[in-house]
Amino acid sequence: MLYRTNAKSLFITSALVSWSLLLANVLLAAESLRQESSNGLDLPFVNNFLIVVFIISVFGFQRMSADNLKGIDFIGYLWNIFAKGGIAAYLSVALYMVYRMVTNYSNVQSPLLLHMVYQVNFGLLVLFLAKAFYVWRQLILYHKNKFIQIAWDWYEILLFATLILTLLNFNYSSLIFLPLLGLIGLYTLFLCTNLKWVAYLTFNKKGRSLILLVAILLACYIFADFFYNFADSPLLVIDYTDVGFLLLAMFFVALYTFAAFLVALFSLPTSSVFEQKSEDLLNFQRLSQSIQQGQSEKQVYDMLFESTVKAADASAAWLEIFKGEKKDEIELCHQLTIEEEQIKRIRHLLLAYNIQHIDYINNNLDRNPGFRDLTLPWKSLIILPIKSKKHLFGVLYLLKDIEQGFDRETVNVLRTFTNQTILTIENLRLVHESLQNERYKEELKIASLVQDSLIPKKFPSDSWFEISTHAKAAKEVGGDFYDFLQLSESRIAIIIGDVSGKGISAAFHMAQMKGIFHGLMQQDMPPSEFMKQANSALSRCLEKTSFITSALYIIDYRMKGFMFARAGHCHTLYYNSMMDDTFYFQTDGLGLGIIRDKSYNNHVREMYYDYNPSDVMVIYTDGIVEARSPANEEYGEERLRYMLTQTYHLEAEDIKCAIINDLEDFTGPTENLYDDQTLLVIKFKPTQPSE
């Protein structure tokens, strides 16, 4: 800290001295020129040296000060540029207006006053560029990786190397140096594509950011206009448009500001939508946490380790689990690209610092003498204890090979993973204990209520079609599900599914499938594409012995048709009123989670069908057709088809009731179902509204 304070003081002193000497030398040269004398100190190399020293001093000071900016307050960063840098442009305008008023009032040109105004504006320009340059640097390196860090470091080196041209009084616009400057310009274009931070601005913040970005762009224009108006002026002894570094720095600041403005502007219309969708996903995550599926603790820790390493893009990591009642046994259950000897040395140092079982973040290990002595290849460390109010389950350690590797957003995501893990482990242990006592039945009742709340009680009513539903679980909770999502004014998505197995496990998978349905169908994708992506998502969370059958239908009222795809689910029963025929759609499809690689895409087919008024579609799970009578006979597809041929002329509700009554007559009065039963009857109305 003392080193940084001394360095800042040195930069400030160097900047003030170099600018003062430069001003004095310019004024002496101007006076000598006015008197047509050669006694002045018009030494180009001296001026160039002072210019380079001043630029390096100001930029060096701003580079060290930029590290003090923390968090994700991006509006604060933009305000920082405007308040401490952009306002310099408006001071420049005010100063020039005063100069014009003085010269117009006295009707006398004052070369010395003009040089003073010009030199002050030069100082203000460098201050503005330095502030903007290093604030933009921080935003470019937001959520950085090693490639971006190296790319920026080389960009700084190349940019400051152009000061050599000024120091040696070379003309940067000569044919020798133009290709080099052109390459640096292309390099600048590449860096200006790193605008990840804009995506984290809310709708209101994007509106404010647009105002600040316009103000910064206006500041760039003011400075550029001022200096190019005086370019090659015979009244001045020095021309700062000949300094290639200033040209490139201004190009970078203006281009990145303009790019940020365009990205913020064109993403503004969708900001509120994405904010709402994010809130919906967050709410569903909270719901999922309340009914989290119980797997083994080993599987939970596997998932935690894999998820956190990917989320943080960690270079190395390890996970310790505490065993025994006194938590005195430590098991190293996971480790990534780190040796056990290195783990022991880090543990020993943390013990010496009394950092045990607490949240700890160090984004610059090299600044800590203890870590520096360990000669570790990593620059950042975060420690995340996995503990509840009563229990300590383990500790997760993540390392990255870059400084400032764990920003606030990443830390929040990692803590969400650990909190979810804690909740899951506690639920696992609670369920295990509940199985031993009477509270287990109460837990099942609660799960049944939660599952019941996830199934829609009614579909949207309109004049296009009518729908009636029936659902009955074989146990307190089941694995059958159905849901809908209104995609647009004239399109609706309807899904039905059946999770392998029954009971709590199937109900948890049902909740996962519901979340995947609402998450993916917000993108309004075709049924076949949904099945492919759903299979990919479920492959990561389903046990290897589990799978889900499903069918997705998208009904388009205006096109008077529907398209659908099935993933191993029961064939759809259909009545065509125009042909007066009842049949099953025979389409291909394989259950979700059976094949867990990209080859699954070859097993999904999509079908489109034009419906007619009074057509009827019956969607069901296998608990309907596989229901058994007391004589152990199956209800079967043919009996279901026969019931539709007898009832298609009725309303959807009456068709459903007729089928269910026939099913109950077939199975008898027994209350013991062998499988969950779900039935949806959709009837397209004969009178369509005028469009």
Summary of the structure (lengths in Angstrom):
residues: 691
radius of gyration: 35.4
end to end distance: 72.2
largest distance: 122.9
contacts: 2137
relative contact order: 0.06
helix: 55%
strand: 16%
